[in-house]
Amino acid sequence: MITQPFKVAIALFGATGDLSRRKLLPSMFHLFQEGSLKDDFAIIAVGRRDFSDDDFRKTAEESISANKKLENLDGLETFLEHVFYVKLDIADSNTYKVLNDKFESLEAEFDTGNNRLFYLAMPPQYFTVITDNLRESGVTDTSGFRRLIIEKPFGKDYDSALALNNQITKTFDEHEIYRIDHYLGKEMVQNIEVIRFSNSLFEPLWNNHYISNIQITSSESLGVLDRGEYYEKSGAVRDMFQNHMLQIVSLLGMEPPISLNSDDIRDEKIKVLKSLRRLGEKEVKKHFVRGQYDEGLVEGKAASKYRDEENVAEDSNTPTFIASRLYIDNFRWAGVPFYVRTGKRMKDKETKIVVEFKEVPRNLYYQAEEDDVLAKNLLVIRIQPDESITLHLNVKDYAGEKDTKEIKLSYTVAKQDLARTVDAYENLIYDCLNGDSTNFTHQEELMNAWAFVDPVNKVWENDAASFPNYQSGSSGPIKSNLLLSRDGFKWWDV
Ligand code: BG6
């Protein structure tokens, strides 16, 4: 990361919320420790509570001190001197004058270049109220840059996302809007492009001639915790699949961009999302499997079923698991299934990609032994918890018991490299300050992703499932295995 001190005043809406405390404040503090924020910045925490600057600074100090990924707290006191609090009734445009006054006084005090960043770490129902009021009260009229970071969900379907966008773009232009998908801030997700486009080894094989299928798994061992109310409306499709999972698909599937410029990369990602085979309602059942967790044992501890979680209906039809078979209908990928699954309360917390290569055209080994076969060539990209790349190959078995044996060439990212940032959010806030929107979701990506998942939600929401159908601590419903076994594949547990 190039470290240069940015000039900016950041209005953090939802500053006392969970996301701000766990991720955003520690990330901003670490950017300060690294020198990306130095003298010319201010953070305006915006909230409803009757806090003084000092009250908020105490909260911020606690949140930052509690962050386990920070190696030390050097400079915390100075950082906090740049943090202020403004009480605002976000629904009342008249109160926004206070925010504008605060910006103006801090701009004079800290020489922030009149650059204003608005970070909405808020529930989605407030997005447009805030952007409208910012515009109407003149807070967005500034001679410096003005940028907006918003958190998902960006709508709940195609139509609502379009409406949301139409409203927000009354205040901010598309190039000023940074829609966060925190998976795009994960180093190993960013590494997908580097692995593909900086090695001559993979790109010639990266197509339907040599790859038989690609699998993406993002499993979580945790349940919905205290987010039942949100999750009931969202489910696994809107919470993980429409955004994080489809972003990974587009990075794996895209053509090499003509440059690393964000527009060039985005154009290629959009093409992948456009090429996803759209499913009619009848096909949803064939290509998608849904699940909801039952009781079970997770990491040795008893876990309750989803329907018993707080703020979840007793007869909830919300999927906590989704597995799917996607097709990218273009020359490169025609005929190669992308299997994608994500779910809560599963066996482990892990996110990984497995690229399975086709068999050699003619197998010279194991002619006589029916049970022995060559191991499949796999490229495994592990995104979390550890970050590694592993290539599975066949070599001569020196012990001589078999003709060949499988070996794994592996690279694991070193601990000190992982410690470079406290969180994916740090990368993304940095990028936004730098005016680089490559790792954010463009409106067209968003709309194409909704267009793809809308039929799935429509079918599932109108058809009660036999839930629960997988045990907590398992790998999800058995049916998700059938999705692959029918094609002659299996989920790789590697
Ligand atoms: C969020 C979802 O976007 O991603 C959560 O809303 C989910 O439900 C989280 O737990 C997973 O993120 P990570 O980084 O822990 O894999």
Residues whose N, C-alpha, C, O or C-beta is under 5 A from the ligand:
A	BS01	BG6	D239
